[in-house]
Amino acid sequence: MNRLTKAAIVAVALSTTAVPLAAEAQSRRDRNERRDDRRDYRQDRRDDRRDFRDERRDDRRDWRRGEYDDRRDYREDRRDDRRDFRAERRDDRRDFRNDRRWDRNNRDWWRGRSEFRDYRGARNGYWYAPGHGYYRVEPRYYGQSWRRGAYLPSTYHRYYVNDPYFYGLRPAPRGHRWVHADNDILLVALATGVIADVLFDVF
């Protein structure tokens, strides 16, 4: 066998051995690259999910902060509205009371008032209590001139004054009541019937 033939055989043997080795090496590189690609892909997905969660957390935090600020503003607005409403009501009541005060110099002040709708003037043997109507009294009390320290029977304590402020009266102390007695108003101790104060000739 000549030298050329030996070289050809060696070349063929080498080529048949080297090709599979090269293919295997290439296959190994491809597998490694795919593994690296999958690892990179998973890492990218983890990073994306982490970024997404961070963004959602920030969004929720911002939303909660915004909602908290909105609720605080809403509460403050409501508080201001209630304060303004109460102030307006106070002013309205004050104006209303000032417009509705009893005037001794005006003998017709009672005309048109609802508590006097049944009033037809003085009636013998009866008293008239605004808001309560006419009621019979014992003859000994008819035409009575009241004074402090005198006594009003409990029978007549029920004819109380609906709106003492209208007559310019102070609030009745504890255990007392402003009551109508004929056309006078008496401040009476409910337990004893003793008269503590008198407003004469109201109507």
C-alpha positions in Angstrom: 0.0 0.0 0.0 1.5 3.2 -1.0 1.8 6.3 1.0 -1.0 8.1 -0.8 -3.5 5.4 0.0 -2.6 5.4 3.7 -3.1 9.2 3.8 -6.5 8.8 2.2 -7.5 6.1 4.7 -6.3 8.2 7.6 -8.2 11.2 6.2 -11.4 9.2 5.8 -11.1 7.8 9.3 -10.5 11.2 10.8 -13.4 12.7 8.9 -15.8 10.0 10.0 -14.6 10.6 13.6 -14.4 14.4 13.6 -17.8 15.0 12.1 -19.8 13.3 14.9 -17.6 15.0 17.5 -18.1 18.4 15.9 -21.8 17.7 15.7 -22.0 16.6 19.3 -20.0 19.7 20.3 -22.4 21.9 18.3 -25.4 20.2 19.8 -24.0 20.7 23.3 -23.4 24.4 22.5 -27.0 24.7 21.2 -28.4 23.1 24.4 -26.3 25.4 26.5 -27.5 28.4 24.5 -31.1 27.3 24.8 -30.7 26.8 28.6 -29.2 30.2 28.9 -32.0 31.7 26.8 -34.6 30.0 29.1 -32.8 31.2 32.2 -32.6 34.7 30.8 -36.3 34.5 29.8 -37.3 33.4 33.3 -35.1 36.0 34.9 -36.7 38.7 32.6 -40.2 37.4 33.6 -39.3 37.6 37.3 -38.0 41.1 36.8 -41.1 42.1 34.9 -43.4 40.6 37.6 -41.4 42.4 40.3 -41.6 45.7 38.5 -45.3 45.2 37.9 -45.9 44.4 41.6 -43.9 47.5 42.6 -45.9 49.6 40.2 -49.2 48.3 41.5 -48.0 48.8 45.1 -47.1 52.4 44.3 -50.4 52.9 42.5 -52.3 51.6 45.4 -50.3 53.7 47.8 -51.0 56.8 45.7 -54.7 55.9 45.3 -55.0 55.4 49.1 -53.3 58.6 49.8 -55.5 60.4 47.2 -58.6 58.8 48.7 -57.5 59.7 52.2 -56.9 63.3 51.1 -60.4 63.3 49.4 -62.0 62.0 52.6 -60.2 64.5 54.7 -61.3 67.3 52.4 -64.8 66.0 52.4 -64.9 65.9 56.2 -63.5 69.3 56.5 -66.0 70.6 53.9 -68.9 69.0 55.8 -67.6 70.4 59.1 -67.5 73.8 57.6 -70.9 73.4 56.1 -72.4 72.3 59.5 -70.7 75.2 61.2 -72.0 77.7 58.7 -75.5 76.1 58.9 -75.5 76.3 62.7 -74.4 79.9 62.5 -77.1 80.8 60.0 -79.7 79.0 62.1 -78.6 80.9 65.2 -78.8 84.2 63.2 -82.2 83.2 61.8 -83.6 82.3 65.3 -82.2 85.5 66.7 -83.8 87.6 63.9 -87.0 85.6 64.2 -87.2 86.2 68.0 -86.3 89.8 67.7 -89.1 90.2 65.2 -91.6 88.4 67.4 -91.2 90.2 70.7 -94.1 91.3 72.9 -94.7 95.0 72.8 -96.6 96.5 75.8 -97.1 99.7 73.9 -99.0 98.0 71.1 -102.4 96.8 72.5 -103.1 94.8 69.3 -99.8 92.9 69.3 -101.8 89.6 69.9 -103.9 89.9 66.7 -103.1 87.3 64.1 -101.1 85.1 66.4 -102.2 81.4 66.3 -102.4 81.0 70.1 -105.0 83.8 70.2 -107.3 82.4 67.5 -110.0 81.5 70.0 -109.7 84.8 71.9 -112.9 86.9 72.0 -112.1 89.3 74.8 -112.7 89.0 78.5 -115.5 86.7 79.7 -117.0 86.8 83.2 -115.9 83.8 85.3 -113.3 82.7 82.8 -109.6 83.3 82.1 -108.0 83.0 78.8 -104.6 81.3 78.4 -102.9 81.8 75.0 -102.5 78.4 73.3 -104.9 76.8 75.9 -108.1 78.7 75.4 -110.8 79.8 78.0 -111.1 78.0 81.3 -113.4 78.5 84.3 -111.9 79.9 87.5 -113.1 80.0 91.1 -115.0 83.3 91.8 -112.5 84.3 94.5 -109.7 84.3 91.9 -111.6 86.2 89.2 -110.2 89.8 89.0 -107.4 88.8 91.4 -104.4 91.3 91.7 -101.3 89.0 92.0 -98.2 89.8 93.9 -95.0 88.1 94.8 -95.2 85.7 97.7 -98.9 85.0 97.0 -100.2 81.5 96.2 -101.6 80.1 93.0 -103.4 76.7 93.3 -101.9 73.8 91.4 -105.1 73.6 89.3 -103.9 76.6 87.3 -100.2 75.5 86.9 -101.0 73.6 83.7 -101.7 76.8 81.7 -98.0 77.4 81.1 -96.5 80.0 78.8 -95.4 78.4 75.5 -92.7 81.0 74.6 -91.5 83.0 77.6 -88.8 84.6 75.4 -91.5 86.3 73.4 -92.6 88.2 76.5 -89.0 89.1 77.3 -89.0 86.7 80.3 -85.9 84.9 81.5 -85.9 81.1 81.5 -87.8 79.7 84.5 -85.5 78.4 87.3 -85.5 74.7 88.1 -88.8 73.7 89.8 -90.6 76.9 88.5 -92.8 77.6 85.5 -94.2 80.7 83.9 -98.0 80.3 83.8 -100.9 82.4 82.5 -103.3 83.7 85.1 -106.0 85.9 83.6 -104.1 88.5 81.5 -101.0 88.3 83.8 -98.0 85.9 83.7 -96.8 84.5 86.9 -93.5 82.7 87.8 -94.7 79.9 90.1 -92.9 77.3 92.2 -94.5 74.1 91.2 -94.0 72.3 94.5 -95.5 75.1 96.7 -97.5 77.3 94.3 -95.7 80.4 95.7 -95.5 83.2 93.1 -91.9 84.4 92.6 -92.5 87.0 89.9 -95.3 88.8 88.0 -95.7 90.3 84.6 -98.9 92.4 84.7 -101.5 93.2 82.1 -100.0 91.2 79.1 -103.1 91.5 76.9 
